[in-house]
Amino acid sequence: MDCFTRVLKKSDLILTKADAAQAKRALATKGKTCLVVVDEGGVFQCVLTKGDLKRHNVASGSIEQVYNRSPKHIVSASEEEILTQARNIFETYSSINKIPVLDAERRPISFVFTRRNNTMRNNTIDRNYDTWNDTYEWVADGDEWSVAWGSQKAQWYGALYPRIAPWLPAESVLEIAPGHGRWTEFLIPLSSKKYRGVDLLPNCADFCKRRFSEAKHASFFTNNGLTLPMIEDRSCDFVFSFDSLVHVELDVLKSYVHEVLRVLKDDGIAFIHHSNAGEYLDLYDENIPGWRAPTVTASLVKKFIEQEGGYVWLQEKINWIVDECVDCLTLFGREECYEPYFVDNELFMLEAMLTKTRINKYWSAARKF
Ligand SMILES: C[S@@+](CC[C@H](N)C(=O)[O-])C[C@H]1O[C@@H](n2cnc3c(N)ncnc32)[C@H](O)[C@@H]1O
């Protein structure tokens, strides 16, 4: 049985003295099935589920009248022990699929959960091929995905370039999954000797060949969605992928981590945007907003990088569409980082909103009619 853990957020907690209306509002968030009840010292008391509120049909008054007073919980131990205890509980009690984990002071720290109805269809390479080749219409060649930032240019200069500017320009740049070239437009002039783009779809590679035909140092290839045989070992200074690999599952990321570390020069750097939705499967059981890959988490990607002998320089988990950090930006290389950094940035979409309402105004002013 697959078990996952997720760090608890403030919004997962409710105070014993809260009333039912407050609990109802907290549980109204899409996908939220239960709250962990704590006293004013933050000590675990019990669990309150949507079902508890429904069964007792209470609209107001203290939540004490409804909650489960002897809920299953696990007192923190090693990761392995937590998962073993959780599996035993899930196998014994078929109605339980989520258990709070407490620290030694009985303060809730995380959830361990399982997916019983595994109805979620994974984002296989074939599904990606069909989606981007047949279903998706590319109405503005990808710029339509930049609306939250106001425009593609505002997103590049407001959100992407500030994060990767330390490594650009670079002699040799590789972009994985450029699509119709939304970021390629910026990356080609920042590649002083060579730009290469590799996409699963012949349609996308052909589109980019036409769009960037004047850039003599740029070339585009199609691959099998897993490997990069056309790129020689240790030939890239900068590897980039944004808004593509969020849709691919763990097997694909594992393969790309291996390939990226193979093609990076010793002092090269990769900036890869991928899913972290695996951390939130309890919230988004069947339908993860933005078609994020459910099997991927930031920590699994970090583990693959380290297993392949690479080093994570920075991991920034970011929110996307929803409040939770269902995505991640991972910066990694073959060399060790002087000061690695790990952060949960739940303000990424707020950054987008500020970019749209401030920085994008300059791009609008500069537009020629
Ligand atoms: C949502 S589009 C984004 C394109 C571009 N990065 C952008 O932001 O405009 C996803 C792209 O990823 C490509 N893709 C999907 N799975 C892939 C894989 N396993 N390997 C390479 N490309 C892939 C698709 O063909 C498509 O071009």
Ligand as a Chemical Component Dictionary entry (heavy atoms), coordinates in Angstrom:
data_LIG
# 
_chem_comp.id                   LIG 
_chem_comp.type                 NON-POLYMER 
_chem_comp.pdbx_formal_charge   0 
_chem_comp.three_letter_code    LIG 
# 
loop_
_chem_comp_atom.comp_id 
_chem_comp_atom.atom_id 
_chem_comp_atom.alt_atom_id 
_chem_comp_atom.type_symbol 
_chem_comp_atom.charge 
_chem_comp_atom.model_Cartn_x 
_chem_comp_atom.model_Cartn_y 
_chem_comp_atom.model_Cartn_z 
_chem_comp_atom.pdbx_ordinal 
LIG C1  C1  C 0  2.741  23.051 -21.637 1  
LIG S1  S1  S 1  3.839  22.889 -22.972 2  
LIG C2  C2  C 0  5.060  24.090 -22.473 3  
LIG C3  C3  C 0  6.027  24.501 -23.516 4  
LIG C4  C4  C 0  7.012  25.594 -23.075 5  
LIG N1  N1  N 0  7.895  25.126 -22.053 6  
LIG C5  C5  C 0  6.256  26.802 -22.573 7  
LIG O1  O1  O 0  6.303  27.083 -21.379 8  
LIG O2  O2  O -1 5.643  27.474 -23.400 9  
LIG C6  C6  C 0  4.556  21.323 -22.671 10 
LIG C7  C7  C 0  5.612  20.894 -23.660 11 
LIG O3  O3  O 0  6.319  19.792 -23.088 12 
LIG C8  C8  C 0  6.575  18.832 -24.095 13 
LIG N2  N2  N 0  6.797  17.544 -23.405 14 
LIG C9  C9  C 0  5.902  16.856 -22.674 15 
LIG N3  N3  N 0  6.474  15.764 -22.156 16 
LIG C10 C10 C 0  7.763  15.766 -22.571 17 
LIG C11 C11 C 0  8.869  14.903 -22.362 18 
LIG N4  N4  N 0  8.764  13.806 -21.630 19 
LIG N5  N5  N 0  10.051 15.231 -22.936 20 
LIG C12 C12 C 0  10.171 16.334 -23.723 21 
LIG N6  N6  N 0  9.143  17.169 -23.959 22 
LIG C13 C13 C 0  7.967  16.914 -23.381 23 
LIG C14 C14 C 0  5.334  18.897 -24.949 24 
LIG O4  O4  O 0  5.549  18.337 -26.223 25 
LIG C15 C15 C 0  5.068  20.390 -24.987 26 
LIG O5  O5  O 0  5.791  20.992 -26.021 27 
# 
loop_
_chem_comp_bond.comp_id 
_chem_comp_bond.atom_id_1 
_chem_comp_bond.atom_id_2 
_chem_comp_bond.value_order 
_chem_comp_bond.pdbx_ordinal 
LIG C1  S1  SING 1  
LIG S1  C2  SING 2  
LIG S1  C6  SING 3  
LIG C2  C3  SING 4  
LIG C3  C4  SING 5  
LIG C4  N1  SING 6  
LIG C4  C5  SING 7  
LIG C5  O1  DOUB 8  
LIG C5  O2  SING 9  
LIG C6  C7  SING 10 
LIG C7  O3  SING 11 
LIG C7  C15 SING 12 
LIG O3  C8  SING 13 
LIG C8  N2  SING 14 
LIG C8  C14 SING 15 
LIG N2  C9  SING 16 
LIG N2  C13 SING 17 
LIG C9  N3  DOUB 18 
LIG N3  C10 SING 19 
LIG C10 C11 SING 20 
LIG C10 C13 DOUB 21 
LIG C11 N4  SING 22 
LIG C11 N5  DOUB 23 
LIG N5  C12 SING 24 
LIG C12 N6  DOUB 25 
LIG N6  C13 SING 26 
LIG C14 O4  SING 27 
LIG C14 C15 SING 28 
LIG C15 O5  SING 29 
# 
